Amino acid sequence: MKNSKSNSKGRVRDMASAHPSAIDVAASAKTAGDKLRRLGTKKFPVARDERLVGRIDDPNPDRSVARFGHDPESTSIGEMGLGRAIYCYEDQSPDEARKIMTEQGVEHMPVVDRDLRIVGMVSLRSLEPIVPGNPRPGKKRKAA
């Protein structure tokens, strides 16, 4: 466990989840919409063969394609058009990653290597400064 008052030292890769989660570019609009609603987010990274290619900017891609007369179960995310990818490199500092996320208004961001392979995911919450003895805001502690 870290004893520092801030997690600004180190690299983002050390703080990233070991299980990167991106929506595959071939996934259906319905699958993507279900995932975005389940996660409660409006923007999410999109990958092809574990490489970042863009992001979904629509919290309801299935409903959007249906509105234009397309089948949400057979229309892929790649057919919809993707937003510009927002990411940080694995060797950047947590402070740099937090700044990118704040400026871009995203709560989750992929961490990539220099070939844009997704190596993890970070959340804005995971990058909050750590103060010893104080739990992170919103985190419930169980009674003993």
C-alpha positions as CSV (number, residue, x, y, z in Angstrom):
1,M,0.0,0.0,0.0
2,K,1.3,3.5,-0.9
3,N,1.9,5.9,2.0
4,S,2.2,9.0,-0.2
5,K,-0.3,11.8,0.0
6,S,-0.7,11.8,-3.7
7,N,-0.5,9.2,-6.4
8,S,1.1,11.7,-8.8
9,K,4.3,9.7,-8.7
10,G,4.7,6.6,-10.8
11,R,3.0,5.8,-14.1
12,V,-0.6,5.3,-15.2
13,R,0.1,1.7,-16.2
14,D,0.7,0.9,-12.5
15,M,-2.8,2.3,-11.7
16,A,-4.7,0.9,-14.7
17,S,-7.0,-2.1,-14.4
18,A,-5.5,-5.3,-15.6
19,H,-8.6,-6.1,-17.6
20,P,-9.0,-3.4,-20.3
21,S,-12.5,-3.0,-21.5
22,A,-13.3,-1.5,-24.9
23,I,-16.1,-2.2,-27.2
24,D,-15.0,-4.1,-30.3
25,V,-15.6,-2.1,-33.6
26,A,-17.6,-5.1,-34.9
27,A,-20.0,-5.2,-31.9
28,S,-23.6,-4.4,-32.7
29,A,-25.1,-1.0,-31.8
30,K,-27.4,-2.9,-29.4
31,T,-24.5,-4.6,-27.6
32,A,-22.8,-1.2,-27.3
33,G,-25.9,0.5,-26.0
34,D,-26.5,-2.1,-23.4
35,K,-22.9,-1.9,-22.2
36,L,-23.0,1.9,-22.0
37,R,-26.2,2.0,-20.0
38,R,-25.0,-0.8,-17.7
39,L,-21.8,1.2,-17.0
40,G,-23.7,4.5,-16.7
41,T,-21.4,6.3,-19.1
42,K,-21.9,8.3,-22.3
43,K,-18.5,7.8,-23.9
44,F,-16.5,4.6,-24.3
45,P,-13.4,3.5,-26.2
46,V,-13.7,1.3,-29.3
47,A,-11.0,-1.1,-30.4
48,R,-10.1,-3.4,-33.3
49,D,-7.8,-6.3,-32.4
50,E,-6.9,-4.7,-29.0
51,R,-5.8,-1.5,-30.7
52,L,-7.7,1.7,-30.0
53,V,-9.5,3.1,-33.1
54,G,-11.9,5.6,-31.6
55,R,-14.8,6.1,-29.2
56,I,-18.5,6.0,-29.0
57,D,-19.9,9.4,-28.1
58,D,-23.6,8.4,-28.1
59,P,-25.0,6.9,-24.9
60,N,-27.7,5.2,-26.9
61,P,-26.2,4.1,-30.2
62,D,-28.8,1.4,-30.6
63,R,-31.6,3.9,-30.4
64,S,-29.8,6.3,-32.8
65,V,-29.3,3.8,-35.5
66,A,-33.0,2.6,-35.2
67,R,-34.1,6.2,-35.5
68,F,-32.4,6.3,-39.0
69,G,-34.1,3.0,-40.0
70,H,-31.2,0.6,-39.3
71,D,-31.3,-2.6,-37.3
72,P,-29.4,-2.1,-34.0
73,E,-28.7,-5.8,-33.8
74,S,-27.0,-6.0,-37.2
75,T,-25.4,-2.5,-37.5
76,S,-21.9,-2.5,-36.1
77,I,-20.4,0.4,-34.1
78,G,-17.8,0.7,-36.9
79,E,-20.6,1.5,-39.4
80,M,-21.9,4.3,-37.2
81,G,-18.8,6.5,-37.3
82,L,-16.6,6.9,-34.3
83,G,-15.5,9.9,-32.3
84,R,-11.8,10.8,-31.8
85,A,-10.1,8.5,-29.4
86,I,-9.1,9.9,-26.0
87,Y,-6.3,8.0,-24.3
88,C,-3.1,8.3,-22.3
89,Y,0.2,6.5,-22.8
90,E,1.2,3.9,-20.2
91,D,4.3,5.9,-19.2
92,Q,2.5,9.1,-18.5
93,S,2.0,10.3,-14.9
94,P,-1.4,10.0,-13.1
95,D,-1.5,13.8,-13.0
96,E,-1.2,14.0,-16.8
97,A,-3.9,11.4,-17.2
98,R,-6.2,13.2,-14.8
99,K,-5.7,16.4,-16.7
100,I,-6.6,14.8,-20.0
101,M,-9.7,13.2,-18.6
102,T,-10.9,16.4,-16.9
103,E,-10.3,18.5,-20.1
104,Q,-12.1,15.9,-22.3
105,G,-15.0,15.3,-19.9
106,V,-14.5,11.5,-19.7
107,E,-14.7,9.2,-16.6
108,H,-12.9,6.2,-18.1
109,M,-9.9,6.2,-20.4
110,P,-7.8,3.6,-22.0
111,V,-4.2,3.3,-21.3
112,V,-2.2,2.4,-24.4
113,D,1.3,1.6,-25.4
114,R,3.1,3.5,-28.2
115,D,1.4,1.2,-30.8
116,L,-2.0,2.1,-29.4
117,R,-2.6,-1.4,-28.0
118,I,-4.8,-1.1,-25.0
119,V,-2.9,-2.2,-21.9
120,G,-5.5,-1.1,-19.3
121,M,-8.2,1.3,-18.3
122,V,-8.2,4.0,-15.7
123,S,-11.1,5.9,-14.2
124,L,-11.1,9.4,-12.9
125,R,-11.9,8.1,-9.5
126,S,-8.9,5.7,-9.5
127,L,-6.6,8.7,-10.2
128,E,-7.9,10.8,-7.2
129,P,-5.1,11.7,-4.7
130,I,-4.8,9.1,-2.0
131,V,-4.7,10.5,1.6
132,P,-3.7,7.9,4.2
133,G,-6.4,7.1,6.7
134,N,-9.2,8.6,4.5
135,P,-11.2,6.3,2.2
136,R,-11.9,7.6,-1.3
137,P,-15.1,9.6,-1.6
138,G,-18.1,7.4,-2.2
139,K,-16.4,4.2,-1.1
140,K,-18.4,2.6,1.7
141,R,-16.6,0.8,4.5
142,K,-18.2,-2.3,6.0
143,A,-18.9,-2.3,9.7
144,A,-16.8,-4.7,11.6
